[in-house]
């Protein structure tokens, strides 16, 4: 009868929903799992890769081998003293073309946004996801449900009955973010800043090591629509800060970019301590000499207000980038210099925990992100390892 057939159709719809939902990237760290090795080149990246003991041992052997010959002390001293010069040369050469915009930030680090806006985005995402699910239901299934309903109503209630409706989706429900953070939603007037940039804000974010703005502008694109928010960003390469300030989307009403060496404890920030809600530290700490990292974390922790979060992502031990170094590029254990003079360290999860814990921050998240990155054209596979963490200043 109609009820039985309608129930069967609903069951089929439910299964389609489940299949659709299982394909969605999940946080943290995604959900694209490689279950069939023969399909490895069907995607550019696979999540949550498990290493075999053999793979782990091979990685250790490669690191031991490329660490045998250390860079001469005189050169190591030069790389430390002239670190900003090498990064300035990097940005002079590549400008803002080297790194892609980090549009994944809000997926892994939704805490960048105030809680109210996070909830709004979650609601919009659920609405959009519901719409996508419904759009995958074939028209034949919908029509079958409608036809069965019409037959049922006509048989029982006559010709004046209405048809059974399918799902209705208004595409305008999923609000898109504006492309121009300097548009009318951001306001035309800068307003008067009383004592320091962002002094009137109620929610403040600092990105350390902003580079050419690959995090800054995806963040600004959202923050410019949220009253009371302000973004600070700094880099010790003046060339990088100039690239940010000269960008068409830079707006001093919502952002303050400044040159700053986070290793210099005596250098003041352009705002007081304990006013930041969020500090973003993404692929930055690894560029600093290991002996100076703890001091940097101590200083940054002072900038957070009680309850504030430090969001961290950086290179993990035995990442492909570490295994590819040749002899003569190792500065110290797990610390290397690239051909352009910039440096990089490869962390373990425990090292990260110890640094932030010593600075008085408590763990919210501390994960090893192992992925398989593939070059489908060249048929090359690369084991990527990153550390992703969230630490909070106690209330």
LINTA-V386775 format. One line per field, one symbol per residue. ss: DSSP state (a for helix, b for strand, c for the rest). A space follows every 10 residues. Layout:
ss: ???
//
This chain:
ss: caaaaaaaaa aaaaaaaaaa aacccccccc ccccccaaaa aaccbbcccc ccaaaaaaaa aaaaaacccb ccaaaaaaaa acaaaaaaaa aaaacccccc ccccaaaaca aaccaaaaaa aaaaaaaaaa aaaaaaccaa aaaaaaaaaa aaaaaaaccc cccccccccc aaaccccccc cccaaacccc cccccccccc ccbbbbbbcc cccccaaaaa aaacccccbb bbbbbccaaa aaaaaccccc ccccbbbbbc cccccccccc cccccbbbbb bbccaaacca aaaaaaaaaa aaabbbbbbb bbbbbbccca aaaccccccb bbccbbbccc ccbbbcbcaa aaaaaaaacc bbbbbbbbbb bbbbbccccb bbbbbbbbbb bbbcc
//
